[in-house]
């Protein structure tokens, strides 16, 4: 039998969180939603591309199921709230999308495509992603969600936009047709059915519209309405939703009043007046559903906000009728909705709380189960089914206000998977994440590793209500917090750093922290070394008495004489098991705490680096790890906050380096311009990394001693040829001779937000360009000022140094040394 959409839709939101109790207004609308049958799928490229106002309207006003399919997880962007980059940033943005969906009520999906940074053409994008694989992922989501309408955020032609954007539109058009073709990926049909959406539409964006532009050819829809059940307009809901994209600085202001959206039919049935034209979004589309529809209308009519439990008998009748219907795409979806509504009408509180935040497969875990009926409904708790296969027989009524509480140990199954985001469990391919289980494709996150199922009787009917196992604690500021129980190995291996640079032949110390997840963890830790490197000692024994305790270990690593790089892997032999996972927690207030268990690996890089001056004052920017990278290779780095920069003398520093986007996010920095220019004139070197002129912030007019303007120019091809426009410039000769070899191995991009225009005082030693474009000289500006020098660089040092790219270290060392 085909798998109908609930298998995906039910898992489309935050899977590790218990459902939220609906208030009376939400409950009334949820009961009305039970009578609406239809889905809409919105498709775009990244977190933040979705039209949150439209999603909020479709869910809140039209009472439809709406979902956003983001092709990527946004892992190629930059981070305004922390230092996480790459896959960890993608995890943050995944959770930000889920936080947004909890506000606007829509579902969330993804493909396996990796966000590799800015792309200028769809051809490049599709070549890197692998068109066929990402198309198959889109088709998989469509076949399982079964939308009536598919809406693309971007057009497939006619507009100049990001290559990822255009690629998402091209894929949406192809997927609209391929999802209905039984010959396309027939392997999917064991778990899904071919599906033809009624029409595909483009949701025209207006940010590039010209005054007076004729929009009469487009379908239009006012989505600026007001939701009295929530006391909010859809523009207000959308602003709250969009403001969850905090890592991108997408805080949004609410809108109120009329707000028109415009649509163009791209494929499928034509429409002249409405995007919903010709669609029946009621139970009338299912044969034999008349009695069900009447019962749901009666439930809506009989609902009383002060006594929501009074409508439970009618809803139970509707549940019986729903169960009797033949299989259809909406049956299971509505059954789950109905069960959630019944639980909320009863004010039913169900919780499975663990005694510890972490659990180890095969080990016991203390568990406290609670069931509480907060209404006058007649309920009883029959049993609780636990993830170890055991069943706790209860068979007790749930009187109003009297909790039933059970404490017992859980034997965590040996087969329980570790708590790693499913798409990060294995090494990715160039364009897509590796996902072995095809049923996981599309889902925003892994299902809870452990959950309890409460079997609750509502009269003659039994509801099985699942709750994830959580750990909760009380924060003195935030109050009660909770998180999913994480599944971890017996010993965790965390390294001090992910990359260890060897700028000469000297040995370096690798510091490792072992953390026990069980009492009495003992074994041997051994580094598996890349060719040419040696470790002293070659292995170390350890014993950790108590779970939660940490044990430091150090190895002295001797590099080879020649230039080389490789990956060191740390393996702990514990009780006959080879363990090689560390642990990372990502904790930001607007998203649930996230656990990642990366491989315990360190990239080792042996190269030669000459440094002329080493005393650095560093002004940090958001998401900036450059200062730590400089410290690692021997620079004496002093972090300068606003107060230190304003009040302390700067002449003690050989150079002052300004972090990425510091002028965008630090509003006081422009006020210190004269002090910084005085420092340069007195003989100092000032290096400013890229800033932007966009919604995050406008770069001030005065950054350097002479004017220049920051553009949108960038070179996205990390392998683009670099020309030496001033090959003998001192910046490229000392203390390191910079050659084309220093631009090998760069990651994601050459640079971004280059200078577009500049004063003649500036020199431009480098030139580079993406294929088919003119040479860009604004990646590096340098000017003498007084006795010192000022440098602006759009080169992506913030990516290259943490990634261990030797040439980037050598070039930045030259920038720091220049001017004295």
N, C-alpha and C positions, 0 to 999 in steps of 0.2 A: 504494500500500500504506500502511495506517496506520502512523504512527510509534509504536513501542512504547516502554514507559516508560524504557528506559535512556537515550534521548536527553535526558531531563530528569534522571534519577537520576544518571547518570554525571557530570553537571556540577553536582550539587547541593552539593558541598563546595567547599573552597578551590581554585579552578581554577588559580591561579597557583603552586601549591606542588607539588613532586614527591611521589609517593606515599611513605609511610613504610615501611621494612622491618619486616615483622611478626616478632615473636619466636616461639619454638616454641609457647608456649601459645596465642597469637593465631592462629598458623597452623593448629593442630589444630582450633580452633573455626571458622576460616574454611573449612576443608575440609568440616566438618560442615554449615556454612551453605549450601554448594553444593547440598545435598539438600533445603533448605527453600525453598519457593516461596510468597511472600506479602508483601504490603505493607500498612502502616498509615500513615494520614495524620492528624496532630494539628493542629488549627486553633485559633488564638487571635489576639489583636490586636497585641501588641507583643513586642519582645525582652524577655525575662524572664517572659512569661506561660506559657511551656511547662512541662510537668511533666517535668523532666529525669530524675527517678527512673523514671517510667514508660517514657520513651524508652530509658534505659539498660537496663531490664529487657527490653523488647521486642527490642532488638538483641542484648544479651548473653546472655539466658536463652532466649528463644524463637527467636533467630537469624533474626528477620524483618528486612526492610528497613522502617525507620520514618523518617518525615520530619516536620519541624515547618514548617507554613505560617504565617508571621507576616504578618498583613495589612499592617502598616507596618514601617518600619525604625527606629522610635523617635526620629525626628528632632525631635519636638516637646517632648522632655523636657529635663531639666537634666543638668549634667555635673560629676561629682565629681573627675575626674582632669585636667581641662584647661579651656581657655576655648572650645573648639569648641562651636558651637551650630548649630541648623538642619541643613542637608544634611551638613555635616561631622560633626556628632554622629551623624546617621543612618549615615554611613559607618563610624564607630567601632563603633556597635552592631551593624551588619551583621557586621563582623569579629569582634566578641565572640561573636555567635551561631555563627559558623563555628568559632571556637576552642572553644566549648562542644561543638559537634557532633564535633570531632576527639576529644574525650574520651569522650562517651557513644555515639559511633558512628552517630548518626542523620544523615539528610540535611536540607537546609535550603532553603526556598523563601520567596518573597515575592509580594505583589501590587504594583501600582504606587501604591497609596494612600499619601498623605502623612499623617504624624502631625502634626496641627495643634494639639496640646496637649490638655489635659483637656476632655472633652465630657460633658455631663450627661445627654444623651438620645441614643438611637440614631437618632431622626428627624433631629436636627441632624447627626449623624455621616454618615448615608447621603446627606443632601442635599449636604453639602460634598464628600464623596468622589465622589459620582455612583454610586448603587447599581448600575446596570446594568453599568458598566465594571468595577467591582471584582468583581461577581459573575462576569462573563465571565473575569476573570483566575483566579478560584478554579476555575471549571469547566475552564479550560485546564490548570491544574496537575493536577486530578483525572484528566482524560482522558489525560494523558501519564504520570502516575505510576501510575495504575490501582490504587488501594488496595482491599483487601478490606474494611477497616474505616476509617471516618472518625470521629474523636473530637474533640468540641468541648470546650474548656476551660471555656466559660461557658454558662449557660442563656440561652435567648432570652426568658424571662419568669419572673416570680416572685421575682426578686432585684434589689435596688437596687445597681447597680454602674456603673462607668464606661461612658459611651455607646459608646465604641469596643468595649468588651468585649461588650456586648449586640449591637451591630451585627455583630460577627464571628460570633456564634452564629446570628443571623438569616440571614446570608449562607451559613453552613455548611449550614443546613437547605435553603435554596433551591438551593445548588450540588449537594447530594446528589442531588436530583431532576433538575435541569437538565442535569447531566453525561451523563445517560442519554438525554436527549431529542435526537434528530437534528435537530429543527427549531430548537433553541436554538443560536445562533451557528454555522450550518452552514459559515461560512468557516473554522472551526477544523478541519474534518474532512479537509482536504487534508493535515494533518500529525498528526492524532490520530483516535481512534475514540470513539464514544459509550461511556460506561462507567458501569455501575451497581455501586456498592459494595454489599456484602451488608447492612450496617447502619450506621446513624449512632447514636453514643452520646454522652451527656454524661458527662464525667469529673467527678463531684461534688467540689467543694473542701470542705475541712473547717474552714477558718479561721474560719467564722462559725457553726459548728454549736453547738447548745445541749447542755449536759450531759444525757445520757440520751436524746438524740434517737433515734427509731426509724429504723434504716437497713435494716430487713429487706427492704424492697421493692427494694433496689438489688442488682445483681450485684456481687460482691466478688471481689478478687483480691489475693493476698499478693505484693507485689513487693519484699519486703525481703530476698531471698535473697543468697547469697554465691557469688561467681564464683571457683572455685579456680584457674582458668587465669590470672586476673589478680591473685588474692590480695586482692580487694576485694569488699565488698558493693555492691549497686546504690545504696544510700544513700550510700556513700562516693564512688562514681563520680559520682553526681548532685551531690554537694556540690562536687566539683572542677569539674564542668561549670558549675554555676550561679555559681560564684565567678569565672567569666570575665566576668560582667556588671559589671565594675569601675567603669565610668562611672556606674552607678546605685547603687553601694554594696551589691551583693547578695552579698557574701561569706557563705557558708553553712557551717554545721556539719554534719559527716557523721552519718548515722543508721545503726544496725545492728540486726538482729533483725527480727521480724515487722512488716510495714508494709502495712496494707490500703488498697487503692484501691477506690472505689465508682463504679458506672456505671449509667446508665439508658438503655435503648433509646429513641431518639427517632423513628426511622423505619427502614424496611426489615424484614428478617426478625426475628421475636421471638427472644428467648433466655431460658432459665430458669435456667441454671447457669453459663454462661461466656460471655464476650464472643466467644470463638472458636467457639461452638457451631455445628455444621453445616459448618464450614470444613475442607477438606482442604488442608493447607499443605505437601504433598509433591509430587513429580513425578507422582504418580498422577493429578493433575488434567490432565495432558497425555498424549494418546494416543500410544502407541509409545515411551514413555520408560522402559520396564522395564529395559532393558540399561543405560541411563545411570544410573538410580537404583542398580542393583547395583554398577556400577563406583565410584560415589561412596561407597557403603557400604564397599566394599573398600579404597578409598583411606584412608578414616577409620580402618579397622581396622589397615591396614599402616603407618600413620604412626609414625615414630620421631623423637622430639624431638632426638636426637643426630645423626641423619642424615636431615633432611627431604628431601634430594634423592632418596632411595631411592624415594619415592612418585611421582616425576615420570612414569615410564612409564605407570602406571595413570591418572594425571590426563590424560595425552595421549590415551589411549584414550577417556576420558570426553569429551574435547574433540572427538574425531572423531564420537562418537555425538551430542553436542549439535549439531554442525553439520548432521547429517543429519535432525534433527527438522524438522517443518514449522514455519512461522512461528507464534509464540505470544507473549503479552505478556512472558514472562520469558526468552526465548532469548538475546537480545543482552545483557541485564542479567547473566545468569549467565556468558556468554562473557567479558565484561570481568572479572567476579570471578575466573573461572578463570585468566585470563591473569595477573592480579595475584598469585594464589596460586602459580602456576608460577614467576614471577619471584622471589617471596620464598623458595620452596623451594630455589631455586638460589642464594640470597644474591646475586642479580644487581644490581650497582650500575651505573646509567646516569646520566650527567650531561652537560648541555650548558651550559657556563659561558662567559659573555661577558667580554670584556676591559674593558668599560665598563658602568657602571650605566645609561647613557642611550644611545639610538640615534635617528638621524634618518632618516626615510624617504628612500630613494634614496642613502644613504651606506653605506660599508662598516663592518662591525663584526667585530672579531676574535673568534674562537670556538675553544674547546677542548672536544673531545668525548672522553668517557671511558666505556669499558665494562670491567667487571671481574666475573669469575666467582669467587665466594668459596665454591664447593662443589666436589664431585667430579662434578657433572653434565657431560655432554658437550654443549657449546654452541658455536655459532659466530656471529660477527657478519657478516651478509651485506652490509648497507649502512646508511647513515644518510640519511634524506630531510630536506632543509632547507627552511625556509619560503620561500626564493627560487625554489623549484622544482628546484634542483639535487640530485643524488644523489651521495653519496660512496661509491664501491664499495670494500668492505673485503675480504669473503670470507676471513676469517681465523678459525681456531679461537680459543676463549677458554679457554686453559689455567688451571687453578686458581691463583688468586693473582697472575696476570700481567695487568696492565691493558693494554688496547689504547687508545692515545691518539692523537688526530688534531687538529692545529691548522690552521685555514684561515680566511680571511676570508669573511664572509657579506655578500652584497649585500642590504641590507634593502629589501624591495619598496616601491616608491613608494606603493602602495595601503595600506600598513600604517596602521591607525587610531591616533590619539594615545591615550595612556594616561589616559583619563578613565573613571571608573565609568559604565557605560552609561546609567544612569538620570539622570545629572547632565550629560549632553552637551548638552541643550537646556533652554530655560526651561520650568519646570513649569506646569501648569494649577493652578487653585485647589485641587483636591482630589487630583490624581494627578500623578505624574511623567510626562514625555513620553518614550515609547519608540517609535521608528519601526519597529524590526524586531520583528514579533510573536513570532518564535522566541526572543527574549531574555526575554520576559515570564515571570516566575516564578523566573528564575535569581538566585542571590545576588550574583554578580559577573560581570564580563566574562571570557571565556575568555582564556588567555594570548595576547598580541599576536604572540608568536613562540614556536614550539616546534619541536623536532627529533623525528623518528620513527626509532627504532632498530629495524631488522629483524633479529631474532635467531632462529636456527634451533635448535629443540629436536628433534634427530633429523630426521624428515621434515616436521615441522610448523614453520611460520614464524609468529612472534608479532611484531606491530607495536606497539611500546611507545613512547608519546609522553612527552616530558619538556619542560617549559617552559624557555626560556632564562633563566638566572639570573645574577646578579652576586653574588659572595661576597667577603667580606673578614673580617679577624680583628680583633675588638675586644679591647683589652688587658684588659677586665674580663669581658665576656660570652663571649669566645671567638669561634669562627666564627659569622658571621651571613650571611644571604643574603636577597636580594630579587629580585622579578621585574624584568627589564629594562624600563625605561620608554621609551616612544616619545614624542619631543618635537619641536616645531618648531625651526628653525634659531636663532631668538631668542625668549627668554622675557621677558615684561614684568611685573614685580611692582611694585605700588604700595605706598607706605608704609602706607596705610590704605584701608579699603573705603568709608568715609564721611568727607567733609570738611565740617565745619560752619563757617558764616560768621555769627557772632553779631552782626556789624555790617557796615558798608560797606567795611571794610579788606580789602585783598588778602591772600591766603594762598598759601603755597608748597606746591606739590605735588611730592613727591619720588618719583622713579621709578628702579628699578634694572633695567637690561637685562642679561641673562645669555646668553652665546653658547653654543650647543650644537655649533658647528662652528668651525674656524679661519677667520679673516678675515671674520667676519660684519660686513657694512656695509649701511647704509641710512638711512632717515629716519623719525623718530618724530613722529607728529602726534596731538594730542588733538582728538577730535571733541566739541565742546562743546554743552551744552544752551543753549537760547535765553536771551540776556541776559548770559551769562558770556563773558569774554575771556581769552586766554592770551598771555603774553609770555615767550619768543617763541612765534609760532604753530606752529613746528615746529623740530626739531633733527636735524642729521645726526650719525651715529655710526659708529665702526669699532672692532671688538673683535678683537684679533689671535689670541687662543688660545681654544679651546673650554674652557668652565668659568670663564672670566674674567667679571667683572661690570663694568658701566659705569654710573655714576650720572648721572642727568639731572634737572633741576629746571625747573618752569614756575611762573611767577607768575600766579595766577588772580585776576581782578578780578570781584567779583560785581555784580549789578544792585542798584539802590536798593531795589526792592520785594521782598517775600517771595516766594520761589519755590524750586523744587527740580527736579533733573533728573539724568540720568546722563551722565557724561563717559566716553568710550570711547577708549582708546589703541590706535593702529594703527601698526605698524612695516612700512614698505615695504622688503622685502629681496629682491633678485634677481627682481623682478616679482611677488612674493607679498605679500599683505596678511596679516600675522600679528598676532594680538590675544589671545594666551593667556599667562597667568602660570603659576606653579607653586606648589603647596602640598604639603608633605610632612607626614604625620601619623605620628608615631613614638612608640608606646607599647610597653613591653616585652612585653605579653601578646598582642599581635596583630602580624601582618606590617606592615612599613612600607608606607604607602599614598601614592599619588601622585594629585593632583587638578590639572587644568589649567583653572582658571576663566577666564572672560572678563576681560580687563584693563579693568576698569570701576571708576569711583568715583562714588558718589552725592554730589552737591553740594547743600547745603541752606543757603539764605539766610533768616535769621530775626533777630529782635531779642531780645537777652538782656541783662538788667541783673543785675549781681552786686554785692552789698553787702560781702561778706567773701570772701577768696580763699585764705587759708592753711588747707589741709585736711590733717589726719592721716587716713590711710586704712588700715583693718584689712581685708585681703583675705579673701574667702571663696572657695570652690571655683567654678570656671567663671565668674569675675567679671571683666568688662571695664569696669566703671563708672569706675574710677580713671583709665584712659587716656582715656575720653570726657571726663571733667572737665578733665584736663590740656589737651585739645585746644581747649577754649573759654576758656582763660585762668586756670584755677585752678592754684595752686601746691600740688601734691599730694606729700606725703611718705608713703611706704609704711611702715607700722609693723608689724614682726613682734613676736613675743612678748617678746623681750628689750628691744626699743626701747620697747614699750608699758609694760613693767614698770619699766624703769630710767630713762627719760628724762622730764623735766618736760613736761607736756602744755599748760601755759598759753600756749605760743607759737602754738597753733593756734586759729583762729577757730571751727573745727568739727572734730569727729571723726566720720567716717562708717564704719560697720561693714558689711562686705560680706555678701552673701546667704549664709545658712546658716553663718556664721562661728561662732556659738555651738554649732551642731551638730557641727562638725568640729574646732574648736580647744578642747580640753578644759581648757586653762589660762585661757581668757578669763573664765569665771565667777569665778576667783580674783582678778581685777583689778577686780571690780565696784565695790568701795569707792573705788578710785582714780579710776575713771571717774565715779562719782557726785560725788566731791569736785571733779573738773574741772567738771562741770556746775554745781554749787553755787557755784563761784567765778566763774561767768559764761560758761562754754562752752556750745556746742550739740552735742548728740550725736544722730546720726541712725542708727538701726538698721534695716537692710533685713531682709526676711523671713527667719524661721527656721521650723523645722518641729517637730512632735511626732509622730515616726513611727519606723520601724525604723532610719533613718539616725542618729537621735539625738534625745534628748529635750531640748527647750529648758530651760535652768535656770529655777528659780522666780523668780530675781531677775535681770531684765535692765534694768529701768528703776528710777526712784526709788520708784515705787508699783506694786503688783502688777497684772498683767494675764495672761490666759491666751491662748495661741495656739491657734486652732481649725483645722478643715479648710475653713473658708469660703473661697470664691473666686468671682470673676466671670470666666467664661471667654469671654464675648462681648466682643471687643475694641471693639465699637461700642456697648456698653451705655451708656445715658444716665447721666450723673453729676450728682447733685444736690448743691447747695451748702448743707449743713445750717446752716453758719455763714458766710453769704456775705460778711460784712464782717470775718471773722477776719483778723488781720494776716498769717497764713500764706498767705492767698489774695490779699493786696493789695500786698505789698511784698517785694522790689523790682520784681516783675512782677505785673501785674493778671491773675489766672488766671480764664479764662472757659471756656465750653463748647468754644470753638474749640481750646483747648489739649489737649483729649481726642480730637481728630480725628487719624486716621492711625495710631493705636496698632496694634501687631501682636500677634497670637495671643491676648492676654488683657489684662484690666485689672489683675488682681493675684491673689495667692494667699496662703494661710495668713494670713488676716486675724486680728486679735484677736477673740476670741469674747466674753470678759467683761473688764471693766476697772474699776479704781478710779475713784471720782467725780472725782479730781483731773484725770483726762484729759478733754480735749475732742476731739470728732470732727467736723472741718470738712466731711467729704465723706460722701456716701451713694451707693450704686450697687447694682445687682442684675441678675442674669440674668432673662430673661422668666419670668414666673410665680412668682417668688420674692420674699420680702420684702426691703426695703432693707437692705443691709449697711453698717454704719457703721464697722466695724473696720479698714477699709483704711488709715486714718491716725489715729494717736493722738498728741496733743501735750499736754505738761504743763510748767508752770513748776516749777523746783526751785532754790531759792536765787536766785541772780542769773542763772541760765542756763535752758536748756530741754532736755527730752528728747523725742525723736520716734521712734515705731515706725511703719514703713510696709510694708504688704504689696503696694503697687503694684509692678508688674513693671518697675522702672527698669532692671534687668539685661538686659531684652530691648529696651526702647525706646531707650535711649541708643546702643547699638551700631547700631541700625537707623536712627538719625538722625531721631527723632521730636521736633520742636521743643518741643512743649508739655511733654514729660517733662523736658527740660533746664530749662525755665522754672520748673516746679513744684519740681524738686529744688533749684534755685538759691534759691528761697524758703525751703525747709526748712533749707538751710545757713545762710541769713542770719538765721533766726528766733532770738530769744533774747538778742541783744546790743543 
